[in-house]
Amino acid sequence: MDLSLSTRTVGDRTVVEVGGEIDVYTAPKLREQLVELVNDGNYHLVVDMEGVDFLDSTGLGVLVGGLKRVRAHEGSLRLVCNQERILKIFRITGLTKVFPIHNSVDDAVSATD
């Protein structure tokens, strides 16, 4: 399965909607998108993963890299995920302590964490 990406602005946040699988084959596409957004001055990102069917360690690495990039500019990267099978990956890896994870884009945009 392929990866679909789209971006939109909600308030002062840039929302990246991700669909499909984030794996060793598709993760570079997400990495390029995140790098481009940060290079264009978008430092407050919300990655909407509600449409993600699969996430592997390469995908996790891309998200961590994105977080490091925005933090270098005093920014933030929040995740939207409510699928138990994907949330389990964040719990097992301890990344729930690193990423603010929200149930909806509205929650992520309005959060002050």
C-alpha positions as semicolon CSV with decimal commas, in nm:
position;residue;x (nm);y (nm);z (nm)
1;M;0,000;0,000;0,000
2;D;0,115;0,352;-0,073
3;L;0,133;0,658;0,147
4;S;-0,095;0,957;0,099
5;L;-0,003;1,300;0,234
6;S;-0,190;1,628;0,239
7;T;-0,137;1,946;0,438
8;R;-0,364;2,222;0,556
9;T;-0,345;2,507;0,802
10;V;-0,567;2,515;1,112
11;G;-0,508;2,823;1,324
12;D;-0,133;2,854;1,374
13;R;-0,073;2,483;1,312
14;T;0,010;2,296;0,996
15;V;-0,178;1,967;0,983
16;V;-0,023;1,681;0,785
17;E;-0,284;1,416;0,707
18;V;-0,121;1,079;0,655
19;G;-0,291;0,774;0,511
20;G;-0,177;0,423;0,429
21;E;0,140;0,263;0,552
22;I;0,445;0,435;0,700
23;D;0,722;0,183;0,645
24;V;1,076;0,151;0,512
25;Y;0,950;0,216;0,156
26;T;0,716;0,510;0,219
27;A;0,877;0,682;0,519
28;P;1,117;0,889;0,302
29;K;0,813;1,057;0,144
30;L;0,690;1,163;0,490
31;R;1,042;1,273;0,589
32;E;1,065;1,495;0,278
33;Q;0,728;1,651;0,359
34;L;0,826;1,729;0,720
35;V;1,166;1,870;0,618
36;E;1,003;2,088;0,352
37;L;0,746;2,223;0,598
38;V;1,012;2,312;0,856
39;N;1,234;2,469;0,588
40;D;0,934;2,682;0,485
41;G;0,897;2,810;0,843
42;N;0,619;2,580;0,970
43;Y;0,736;2,493;1,321
44;H;0,408;2,383;1,481
45;L;0,298;2,060;1,318
46;V;0,015;1,819;1,379
47;V;0,053;1,478;1,214
48;D;-0,292;1,328;1,169
49;M;-0,241;0,951;1,166
50;E;-0,607;0,848;1,175
51;G;-0,573;0,705;0,822
52;V;-0,252;0,511;0,894
53;D;-0,287;0,134;0,862
54;F;0,069;0,035;0,949
55;L;0,372;0,193;1,116
56;D;0,719;0,042;1,147
57;S;1,043;0,151;1,313
58;T;1,148;0,352;1,009
59;G;0,826;0,551;1,036
60;L;0,886;0,608;1,406
61;G;1,235;0,734;1,322
62;V;1,093;0,984;1,073
63;L;0,850;1,117;1,336
64;V;1,129;1,151;1,594
65;G;1,344;1,328;1,334
66;G;1,056;1,564;1,259
67;L;1,019;1,638;1,629
68;K;1,389;1,722;1,657
69;R;1,364;1,956;1,356
70;V;1,071;2,158;1,495
71;R;1,220;2,170;1,844
72;A;1,534;2,325;1,696
73;H;1,305;2,618;1,609
74;E;1,115;2,622;1,942
75;G;0,832;2,439;1,765
76;S;0,611;2,140;1,840
77;L;0,496;1,820;1,675
78;R;0,173;1,662;1,796
79;L;0,022;1,338;1,680
80;V;-0,342;1,250;1,623
81;C;-0,398;0,879;1,665
82;N;-0,688;0,684;1,808
83;Q;-0,619;0,340;1,664
84;E;-0,520;0,096;1,935
85;R;-0,282;-0,104;1,714
86;I;-0,082;0,211;1,630
87;L;-0,100;0,353;1,984
88;K;0,041;0,023;2,113
89;I;0,359;0,082;1,911
90;F;0,407;0,421;2,080
91;R;0,346;0,265;2,423
92;I;0,586;-0,026;2,369
93;T;0,864;0,207;2,248
94;G;0,806;0,461;2,525
95;L;0,733;0,733;2,272
96;T;0,409;0,827;2,447
97;K;0,639;1,020;2,681
98;V;0,797;1,203;2,386
99;F;0,498;1,285;2,166
100;P;0,176;1,452;2,273
101;I;-0,088;1,216;2,127
102;H;-0,443;1,341;2,078
103;N;-0,774;1,183;1,976
104;S;-0,863;1,445;1,714
105;V;-0,712;1,727;1,510
106;D;-0,927;1,976;1,705
107;D;-0,780;1,850;2,034
108;A;-0,425;1,869;1,898
109;V;-0,471;2,220;1,757
110;S;-0,625;2,360;2,075
111;A;-0,388;2,184;2,318
112;T;-0,131;2,387;2,506
113;D;0,099;2,099;2,601
